[in-house]
Amino acid sequence: MDENELLPPVGSIESKDTYSAPPPGHSLTEDNSKWAWGKPPSVVNPEVALEQAIDSLEKPSVKEELLKLLMVGASVEMMVEGYLIQSFNEGKFTPDVGLLIKGHLALYLANIAEEEGIPYRMFENNDALEQGKMDEPTFFRMLSQNNPEMFSVIREQINEGIRGGYSMQPVEEVEQSFLDNEEEAQ
């Protein structure tokens, strides 16, 4: 058997030497001042950074491209994060300043879309506001384990309501004006 038959093909994952990677912390020993983000930022005040961002968005060519991106379905979240990453890479400001202006910039972009009558997506995920919500069975299970006293109080209130004729079925509400209540009181 030939020795070359035992070696993995050149360029394959198997041929990569697992010990050829730099050790952890290696990047901290290099001089990063050759990068724009490795030098002190040009803006440290979040208000100034936000003003500069808004000024750049007000340029007609930038605004036109922004509106096109919103029309094709790019989310406001994605565009703001792209701007923040680009600005950090260019050394304009640090990530903490970017996080401070993120919400304001997103609302500003959404306002531009509203003013132009363009439908837009605020978040990249359609269920972004629903993520991380606890469902009721999980809530009650955790409540019974972590706070049994409160669980007992809530359980007794629910049972008392059921004994008193409380129905779990939703009751149709009749629309009533507050003026109707005044007439009944007189």
C-alpha positions in Angstrom: 0.0 0.0 0.0 1.3 3.4 -1.0 1.9 6.0 1.8 -0.1 8.7 -0.2 -3.2 6.5 0.0 -3.3 6.8 3.8 -3.2 10.6 3.7 -6.4 12.6 3.4 -6.8 14.6 0.2 -5.2 18.0 0.2 -7.7 20.8 0.9 -10.1 18.4 2.7 -11.3 19.0 6.3 -9.5 15.8 7.4 -6.2 17.2 6.1 -6.4 20.3 8.3 -4.0 20.2 11.3 -6.0 20.9 14.5 -2.9 22.3 16.2 -2.2 24.9 13.5 -4.7 27.5 14.9 -3.3 30.3 17.0 -3.6 29.9 20.7 -6.4 31.7 22.6 -5.6 35.3 23.3 -3.2 35.6 20.4 -5.2 38.6 18.9 -4.5 40.5 22.1 -0.8 40.4 21.5 -1.0 42.0 18.1 -1.1 45.7 17.4 -4.6 46.5 16.2 -4.0 50.2 15.5 -3.7 49.3 11.8 -7.5 49.0 11.8 -9.8 52.0 12.1 -11.6 50.4 15.1 -8.3 50.0 16.8 -7.8 53.7 17.1 -9.8 56.1 19.3 -13.2 56.8 17.7 -13.9 60.1 16.0 -17.2 60.5 17.9 -17.8 59.6 21.5 -21.0 61.5 22.2 -24.1 59.5 21.3 -26.1 62.7 20.4 -23.4 63.7 17.9 -23.3 60.2 16.5 -27.1 60.2 16.0 -27.0 63.7 14.4 -24.3 62.5 11.9 -26.3 59.4 11.1 -29.5 61.4 10.5 -27.6 63.9 8.4 -26.2 61.1 6.2 -29.7 59.6 5.8 -31.1 63.0 4.7 -28.8 63.0 1.6 -31.0 62.5 -1.4 -29.0 59.6 -2.9 -28.9 57.8 0.5 -32.5 58.4 1.2 -33.5 57.0 -2.2 -31.5 53.8 -1.7 -33.0 53.5 1.8 -36.5 53.7 0.5 -35.7 51.1 -2.2 -34.4 48.8 0.5 -37.6 49.3 2.6 -39.7 48.6 -0.5 -38.0 45.3 -1.3 -38.6 44.1 2.3 -35.3 44.8 4.1 -36.1 45.3 7.8 -35.4 48.5 9.7 -33.5 46.4 12.2 -31.2 45.0 9.6 -30.4 48.4 8.1 -29.7 50.0 11.4 -27.4 47.1 12.5 -25.6 47.3 9.1 -25.0 51.0 9.6 -23.8 50.5 13.2 -21.3 47.8 12.2 -20.0 49.8 9.2 -19.6 52.9 11.4 -17.7 50.9 14.0 -15.4 49.3 11.4 -14.7 52.8 10.0 -13.8 54.0 13.5 -16.6 56.5 13.8 -17.8 55.3 17.2 -17.5 52.5 19.6 -20.1 49.7 20.0 -21.6 51.2 23.1 -22.3 54.5 21.4 -23.9 52.4 18.6 -26.1 50.6 21.0 -27.2 53.9 22.6 -28.4 55.3 19.2 -29.8 52.1 17.8 -33.4 52.6 19.0 -33.5 56.3 18.0 -32.1 55.5 14.5 -34.6 52.7 14.0 -37.5 55.0 14.9 -36.2 57.6 12.6 -36.0 55.1 9.7 -39.5 53.9 10.4 -40.7 57.5 10.5 -39.2 58.1 7.0 -41.1 55.1 5.7 -44.3 56.3 7.3 -43.9 59.8 5.8 -43.3 58.3 2.4 -46.2 55.8 2.7 -44.0 52.8 2.3 -44.9 49.6 4.1 -41.9 48.4 6.1 -40.8 45.6 8.5 -39.5 46.7 11.8 -37.8 43.4 12.8 -36.0 40.7 10.8 -38.1 38.0 12.4 -41.8 38.3 12.1 -42.3 36.9 15.6 -39.6 39.0 17.2 -42.0 40.5 19.8 -43.3 37.0 20.6 -40.0 35.3 21.3 -39.2 34.6 24.9 -42.7 34.9 26.1 -43.7 32.3 28.7 -46.9 30.3 28.1 -49.4 29.8 30.9 -48.7 26.1 31.6 -45.0 26.9 32.0 -45.8 29.9 34.2 -48.0 27.9 36.6 -45.6 25.0 36.7 -42.7 27.3 37.6 -44.9 29.2 40.1 -45.8 26.0 41.9 -42.2 25.0 42.1 -40.6 28.3 43.0 -43.4 30.1 44.9 -45.8 27.5 46.3 -47.5 30.0 48.6 -48.5 32.4 45.7 -49.5 29.4 43.6 -51.9 28.3 46.4 -53.4 31.7 46.6 -54.0 31.9 42.9 -55.3 28.4 42.7 -57.8 29.1 45.5 -59.0 32.3 43.8 -59.6 30.4 40.6 -61.4 27.6 42.4 -63.5 30.1 44.3 -64.5 31.7 41.0 -65.5 28.3 39.6 -67.5 27.5 42.6 -69.3 30.8 42.3 -70.3 30.1 38.8 -67.5 31.7 36.9 -67.4 30.4 33.4 -64.2 29.9 31.5 -66.1 30.7 28.3 -65.7 34.3 27.1 -68.8 36.5 27.6 -69.9 38.6 24.7 -69.6 42.2 25.7 -72.4 44.6 24.6 -71.0 47.9 23.4 -72.3 50.5 25.8 -71.6 54.2 25.9 -70.6 55.9 29.2 -73.7 58.1 28.7 -75.9 55.0 29.1 -74.4 54.5 32.6 -75.3 58.1 33.6 -78.9 57.6 32.4 -79.3 54.4 34.4 -77.9 56.1 37.5 -80.5 58.9 37.4 
